[in-house]
Amino acid sequence: MQPLHPQLLRRNQNVWVSLAALISPYFGMLTLALVGETSDSWTFRFACLPFVAALQNHLQILFHEGAHYQLVPKKRLNDIATNIFCGVPFFGLVSQYRYFHFQHHRHLKDPKLDPEVSFYEDQGYRFEPLPLEKLLKIIFLDLCGYHFFQFFFSYQLYLAREIQERRLPQISKGEWTSIAVVAIGVGILLTMPHGGRIFLWYWILPQVTFLFFFLKLQGYGEHRARSGKIDEFTSDLETGKITRFFIYPYNSDRHLTHHLYPNVPWYRLRSLGRNPEKRNYLIGKHSVLRETLLRP
């Protein structure tokens, strides 16, 4: 492999790219909400759920970027922007996720120390193909919201334990300020005509159902095992536009490249010259998900 130019490996310095990436999903969701409420069509509201969730998934990828300090060069401003746009609206804080996620990076090949592993196992997946009936049960529990709440409460217990053991600091004053800013914004929305319905249908319901399902589909393809060489069980994929919109936004299908170069921002991952796996991700006899999840 040719040596990579240092310019490709530098951290993100382009705040305007970050702002555009942060604002555009909200603009898309606002457009869907305006069309849905103007038409007053329940069919449209139901049809919107996966599309809103896909846009929320874009924000979750940026939450991950913020955890790597890749949204704004100044760390304090990075965390404020990440919390307000991508953290607090999803009931999380970037400092807490950063701690969790960096444990994953440090202990990727150690199932006992990588905290992601136990969360997958709690939901019935142990990095090996499943019988069809068990896979369908997992998908149903993802889509009905059960697995979202199971993960949410398990994650809160994990954080509480780490705080109690003094491995993770308490919520800071700055973080409480970010929480207050988002809470005020939600409060204003709820006082508007149909604000409660808009908040429920165009934020909460997609988040606990389709978004969680999309995040699980994303995770299955990122690491197909937890032992051996990293480039044998961690994926760089070349996915299509539809898959990238719903499951792998902002070049998140280049997960191996991210692990090898964690300080490179999302918009430069495709420029690093690796050879991605080129086959259907979602559908087909030899698709990535079928071979990863479904027992022959």
C-alpha positions in Angstrom: 0.0 0.0 0.0 1.3 3.5 -0.9 2.0 5.8 2.0 -0.8 8.2 2.8 -0.4 11.9 2.4 -0.4 13.6 5.8 -3.1 16.0 4.6 -5.5 13.0 4.4 -4.8 12.0 8.0 -5.3 15.4 9.6 -8.2 16.2 11.8 -11.3 18.0 10.6 -10.7 21.8 10.5 -13.8 22.6 8.3 -16.5 23.9 10.6 -18.8 24.7 7.7 -18.9 21.1 6.5 -19.8 20.1 10.0 -22.5 22.7 10.3 -24.0 21.7 7.0 -24.0 18.0 8.0 -25.6 18.8 11.4 -28.3 21.1 10.0 -29.4 19.2 6.9 -31.0 16.2 8.7 -33.1 18.6 10.8 -34.1 20.5 7.7 -35.2 17.1 6.1 -37.2 16.1 9.2 -38.8 19.6 9.4 -39.9 19.3 5.7 -41.4 15.8 6.3 -43.3 17.1 9.4 -44.6 20.2 7.5 -45.9 18.0 4.6 -47.4 15.4 7.0 -49.2 18.0 9.2 -50.3 20.1 6.2 -51.8 17.1 4.4 -53.1 15.6 7.7 -52.5 12.1 6.3 -51.9 9.3 8.7 -50.7 7.2 5.8 -48.0 9.8 5.2 -47.1 9.9 8.9 -46.6 6.1 9.1 -44.6 6.2 5.8 -42.4 8.9 7.2 -41.1 6.8 10.2 -38.3 5.0 8.4 -37.2 8.2 6.5 -37.1 10.3 9.7 -35.2 7.4 11.4 -32.7 7.5 8.5 -32.1 11.2 9.0 -31.7 10.6 12.7 -29.1 8.0 11.8 -27.2 10.7 10.1 -27.1 12.6 13.4 -26.0 9.5 15.3 -23.0 9.1 12.9 -22.2 12.7 13.7 -22.5 12.0 17.4 -19.8 9.4 16.8 -17.7 11.9 14.9 -18.1 14.4 17.8 -16.9 11.7 20.2 -13.7 11.7 18.2 -13.5 15.5 18.3 -14.2 15.7 14.5 -17.0 18.3 14.3 -15.3 21.4 15.7 -11.5 21.9 16.2 -11.9 23.4 19.7 -12.8 20.5 22.0 -15.2 22.4 24.2 -17.2 23.8 21.3 -17.1 20.4 19.7 -18.8 18.9 22.7 -21.4 21.7 23.0 -22.4 21.3 19.3 -22.4 17.5 19.5 -24.6 17.5 22.7 -27.1 20.0 21.4 -27.5 18.6 17.9 -26.8 14.9 18.4 -26.6 13.9 22.0 -29.2 15.3 24.3 -32.0 15.0 21.7 -31.2 11.2 21.8 -31.0 11.1 25.6 -27.2 10.9 25.6 -24.1 13.0 26.3 -21.0 12.9 24.1 -18.5 12.6 27.0 -20.3 9.5 28.3 -20.5 7.9 24.8 -16.9 8.8 24.2 -15.8 6.8 27.3 -18.0 3.9 26.1 -16.8 4.0 22.5 -13.1 4.4 23.3 -13.3 1.3 25.4 -14.6 -0.4 22.2 -11.6 0.9 20.3 -9.1 -0.1 22.9 -10.5 -3.6 23.6 -11.9 -4.5 20.2 -10.5 -8.1 20.3 -11.3 -8.7 24.0 -15.0 -9.6 24.4 -14.8 -9.2 28.1 -13.5 -5.6 28.0 -15.3 -4.3 24.9 -18.6 -3.1 26.3 -20.4 -3.4 22.9 -20.2 -7.2 23.1 -22.4 -7.6 26.2 -25.1 -5.3 24.8 -25.3 -7.4 21.6 -25.4 -10.6 23.6 -28.2 -9.2 25.9 -30.3 -8.9 22.7 -29.6 -12.4 21.5 -26.7 -11.9 19.1 -23.3 -13.5 19.7 -21.5 -12.8 16.5 -22.6 -15.9 14.7 -25.4 -16.8 12.3 -28.8 -17.4 13.8 -31.8 -19.7 13.0 -34.4 -17.8 11.0 -37.0 -17.9 13.8 -34.5 -16.4 16.3 -33.4 -13.7 13.8 -37.1 -12.7 13.1 -37.7 -12.4 16.8 -34.7 -10.1 17.2 -35.9 -8.0 14.3 -39.4 -7.8 15.8 -38.1 -6.7 19.2 -35.9 -4.1 17.4 -38.9 -2.6 15.5 -41.4 -2.7 18.3 -39.2 -0.6 20.6 -38.5 -3.3 23.2 -34.8 -3.6 22.4 -34.4 0.2 22.5 -35.6 0.4 26.0 -33.6 -2.7 27.0 -30.5 -1.0 25.7 -31.3 2.4 27.1 -31.7 1.1 30.7 -28.7 -1.2 30.4 -26.6 1.7 29.2 -27.7 3.9 32.0 -26.8 1.2 34.5 -23.4 0.9 32.8 -22.8 4.6 33.1 -23.9 4.8 36.7 -21.5 1.9 37.6 -18.6 3.7 35.9 -19.4 7.0 37.6 -19.7 5.2 41.0 -16.3 3.6 40.4 -14.9 7.0 39.5 -13.9 5.9 36.0 -16.3 8.4 34.5 -17.0 11.9 35.8 -20.3 13.3 36.9 -22.4 15.4 34.4 -20.7 18.8 34.2 -22.3 22.3 34.4 -21.7 22.8 30.7 -23.5 19.5 29.9 -26.4 20.6 32.1 -26.6 23.8 30.1 -26.8 21.8 26.9 -29.6 19.7 28.4 -31.4 22.9 29.4 -31.1 24.4 25.9 -32.6 21.3 24.3 -35.3 21.0 27.0 -36.3 24.6 26.3 -36.5 23.9 22.6 -38.7 20.9 23.1 -40.8 22.9 25.5 -41.4 25.5 22.9 -42.3 22.9 20.3 -44.8 21.3 22.7 -46.6 24.6 23.2 -47.2 25.0 19.5 -50.3 23.7 17.7 -49.9 19.9 17.2 -46.5 20.2 18.8 -47.0 17.1 20.9 -48.0 15.0 17.9 -45.1 16.4 15.8 -42.6 15.5 18.6 -44.1 12.0 19.0 -44.4 11.1 15.3 -41.4 12.9 13.9 -38.9 12.3 16.7 -39.7 9.8 19.4 -41.4 7.0 17.5 -38.8 6.8 14.7 -36.0 6.9 17.3 -37.3 3.9 19.4 -38.3 1.7 16.4 -36.7 2.2 13.0 -33.6 4.1 14.1 -32.6 1.4 16.6 -33.2 -1.3 13.9 -31.0 0.6 11.4 -28.3 1.0 14.0 -28.4 -2.7 14.7 -28.1 -3.5 10.9 -25.2 -1.1 10.8 -23.4 -2.8 13.7 -23.8 -6.3 12.3 -21.8 -5.4 9.3 -19.1 -3.4 11.1 -17.7 -6.4 13.1 -18.6 -9.9 12.2 -16.5 -11.5 15.0 -14.4 -10.4 17.9 -11.2 -12.4 17.5 -8.4 -12.8 15.0 -6.9 -10.0 12.8 -8.9 -6.8 12.8 -9.0 -6.7 9.0 -10.6 -10.2 9.0 -13.6 -9.4 11.1 -14.0 -5.6 10.6 -15.5 -4.4 7.3 -14.9 -1.8 4.7 -18.0 -1.9 2.5 -18.9 -0.3 -0.8 -22.7 0.1 -0.3 -25.3 1.5 -2.6 -27.0 4.9 -2.2 -30.1 3.5 -0.5 -28.1 1.5 2.0 -25.9 4.5 2.7 -28.9 6.8 3.3 -30.7 4.4 5.7 -27.9 2.5 7.3 -24.4 3.8 6.6 -24.6 7.6 6.2 -21.5 9.8 6.1 -19.2 7.1 4.9 -19.8 4.9 8.0 -19.6 1.8 5.7 -15.8 2.3 5.9 -15.5 1.0 9.4 -12.2 -0.8 9.1 -10.6 2.4 7.8 -12.1 4.2 10.8 -10.5 1.8 13.2 -7.1 2.1 11.5 -7.3 5.9 11.2 -9.7 7.0 14.0 -8.6 10.6 13.8 -9.7 11.0 10.1 -13.1 12.7 9.7 -15.9 11.0 7.9 -15.8 12.9 4.7 -12.2 11.8 4.0 -12.6 8.0 4.7 -13.2 7.2 1.1 -10.0 8.9 0.1 -7.7 6.6 2.0 -7.3 4.1 -0.8 -8.4 0.8 0.9 -10.2 -1.9 -1.1 -13.8 -2.2 0.1 -15.9 -5.3 -0.1 -18.2 -4.9 -3.1 -21.4 -6.9 -2.8 -25.0 -6.4 -1.8 -25.3 -5.6 1.8 -29.0 -6.1 2.5 -30.6 -8.4 0.0 -29.5 -11.5 -1.9 -28.3 -15.0 -1.4 -24.7 -13.9 -0.8 -25.4 -10.5 0.8 -23.3 -9.4 3.8 -26.3 -9.5 6.2 -27.5 -12.9 5.0 -24.1 -14.6 5.5 -23.5 -12.7 8.8 -26.9 -13.3 10.4 -28.7 -16.2 8.9 -27.7 -19.8 9.6 -27.8 -21.9 6.4 
